[in-house]
């Protein structure tokens, strides 16, 4: 098993570190455009192998896509991170060109790979990859939902005073501060609805905190988060390479599901060895469906930038 992570910045390196610790691949390639950067990160991680007792071989390369040949999964984290006050929409112009170029180069050497898109704005970058790669739609997956759902569980656990691992809670819609939809009415503490334990005010507090979870961290640390995004991506990789069939919220192409088509949005899917294998219908209420439709409208407005810039 060979896996490639493109982009050796904080998110990419954290993802690679998680993949290595879990021994999800025999060989892990870390690629970056900055001379020596991925090589240094790879050596640093390999020097933890004796301490953490993993056998994954990590190799860093500078723009050497030939080294990525025959990768079964490729993670794309390339692009500018979001800075304080910057919206995901403002990232489109620059990051679209980067993601498109990376995808083209990856497919020269791994034409049958599964691609996980992390680059922001994720919904639009995933849509770009869907439109330009030529890969089957089930082999292109956006990461944001796994991260947003983990943040949702964190905020729920703070209100409930419980372990996040005991919670089942998902976020759907767009991966953005105003487009994501934490499904509070579908959240459970083991098998009990969390709404039985939380007041309406607490529920609203959790939903609001989840929606600005990324912006909150950007304000606090001055750049995008990396521990949870990196771990969330590796969580998806594990479900794929080990064919675990986990139900994870991911950005995928919709063709009538949830009432939407010709768009990539976050919905619950089953992840296995073939990529995403099934979209799970959560039977939304009328209000939830209206929110989902509104989210789709906002994402389509961002996707239009790709059309206007002749990128698709």
TAGICOR-V704131 format. One record per helix or strand of 3 or more residues. SS is the DSSP state (H for helix, E for strand). FROM is the first residue (numbers start at 1). LEN is the number of residues. If there is no record, write none. Layout:
# TAGICOR-V704131
SS FROM LEN
SS FROM LEN
This chain:
# TAGICOR-V704131
E 2 5
H 10 12
E 27 6
H 37 10
H 49 4
E 57 6
H 65 4
E 73 4
H 89 21
E 114 4
H 122 12
H 137 3
E 140 3
H 144 17
H 164 3
E 171 3
E 180 3
H 184 3
H 194 3
H 200 12
H 213 9
H 227 15
E 246 10
H 257 3
E 261 12
E 275 5
H 286 23
